[in-house]
């Protein structure tokens, strides 16, 4: 899928992302966990898709199996695909383990 947000995200990205395809959960502030599709992941953020629209600046938690929820902020959203930035980067060893598990 080609969209302007993806291009802007690529240009502003600090670290490379690993392509993944996994069903995970997100929890929005004040909400219950919802199922989403994780598209890619980096030590500094992730991209996901689901049908609810998120807005730039929204706070949320990415819930991955075997890890404490990871706090993130929405960097951009095109209505279906959303890019988020972690408050604290994931350690590279943890990142490598997550990617190996999700691929």
C-alpha positions in Angstrom: 0.0 0.0 0.0 1.4 3.4 -1.0 0.4 6.4 1.0 2.0 9.7 2.0 2.1 8.8 5.6 4.3 5.8 4.9 6.7 8.0 2.9 6.9 10.6 5.7 7.3 7.8 8.3 10.2 6.3 6.3 12.0 9.6 6.1 11.6 10.4 9.8 12.4 6.9 11.0 15.3 6.5 13.4 15.8 2.8 13.2 15.1 0.1 10.6 11.9 -1.9 11.0 11.5 -5.7 10.7 8.5 -6.9 8.7 6.2 -9.1 10.8 2.6 -10.3 10.5 1.1 -11.1 13.8 -2.2 -10.6 15.7 -1.5 -8.7 18.9 -3.4 -6.4 21.2 -3.4 -2.7 21.7 -4.9 -0.9 24.7 -5.9 2.7 24.3 -5.8 5.0 27.4 -9.0 4.2 29.4 -10.0 1.3 27.1 -9.9 -2.5 26.9 -7.4 -4.4 24.8 -8.3 -4.7 21.1 -7.0 -7.1 18.5 -4.8 -5.6 15.8 -2.5 -6.8 13.0 1.2 -5.9 13.7 2.8 -5.1 10.3 6.3 -4.1 11.3 8.4 -3.4 14.4 11.6 -1.6 15.3 13.3 -0.9 18.6 11.7 2.6 18.5 8.2 1.8 17.2 5.8 -0.2 15.2 3.2 -0.1 12.4 -0.2 -1.7 12.8 -3.5 -2.0 11.0 -7.1 -2.2 12.3 -10.4 -0.6 11.5 -10.6 2.0 14.2 -9.1 5.4 13.5 -6.3 6.6 15.8 -5.2 10.2 16.0 -1.7 11.6 16.1 -0.7 12.0 19.8 -3.0 9.3 21.1 -1.4 7.2 23.9 -1.6 3.4 23.8 0.1 0.2 25.0 1.3 -2.5 22.7 0.7 -5.9 24.3 3.0 -8.7 23.1 3.2 -12.2 24.5 5.7 -12.6 27.4 6.4 -8.8 27.8 5.0 -6.1 29.9 2.8 -3.7 27.9 4.9 -1.2 25.9 3.8 2.4 26.1 3.6 4.3 22.7 2.3 7.3 21.1 0.6 7.5 17.6 3.0 9.3 15.2 0.6 9.1 12.2 -2.5 7.3 11.0 -4.2 7.1 7.6 -7.4 5.6 8.9 -6.4 1.9 8.7 -2.6 1.8 9.1 -1.1 3.6 12.1 2.6 4.3 12.9 3.5 4.5 16.6 6.6 5.5 18.5 7.6 3.8 21.8 8.2 6.1 24.8 11.3 4.0 25.6 13.1 2.0 22.9 13.1 -1.8 23.1 16.5 -3.3 23.9 18.0 -4.9 20.8 18.1 -8.4 22.4 14.5 -8.1 23.3 13.6 -6.8 19.9 15.4 -9.7 18.2 13.5 -12.2 20.4 10.2 -10.6 19.6 10.8 -10.6 15.8 12.0 -14.2 15.9 8.8 -15.2 17.7 6.4 -13.1 15.5 7.8 -14.2 12.1 
